[in-house]
Amino acid sequence: MPVFLVPDMTCDGCVRAVTNAVKAVDGAAVVRADLATKRVEIDSTAAAPALAEAVRDAGFTVEAA
């Protein structure tokens, strides 16, 4: 299960954007985002680098957790 830190995630709209980016790669993914910790956990069969790249392409910084 990939876990990322997304320091630019500051609001519910950001959570939706990150979730939508992940789901564009894997529509069946389960995304759990915590605004307080900026932590995003993803249950997905897609490769972690592809998921991170999708979040970056959506305009967010992605760091390893």
C-alpha positions, 0 to 999 in steps of 0.5 A, spaced: 500 500 500 503 506 497 503 512 502 505 519 500 506 525 504 502 531 500 504 537 503 500 542 498 494 538 500 490 544 504 483 543 503 477 538 502 478 540 494 485 538 494 483 531 497 478 531 492 483 532 486 488 527 489 483 522 489 481 523 482 488 523 480 489 516 483 482 514 480 484 516 473 490 511 474 486 505 478 478 506 478 478 501 484 483 504 488 481 506 495 484 513 497 485 515 505 487 522 505 488 526 512 489 533 512 492 534 518 498 530 517 498 531 509 498 523 509 495 519 503 494 512 503 492 508 497 490 501 496 491 500 489 494 494 484 497 500 480 504 501 481 506 506 486 510 511 481 504 511 477 500 513 482 505 519 485 506 521 478 498 522 477 498 526 483 504 530 481 500 531 474 494 534 478 499 540 481 501 537 488 508 535 491 509 528 493 514 525 498 515 518 501 512 517 507 
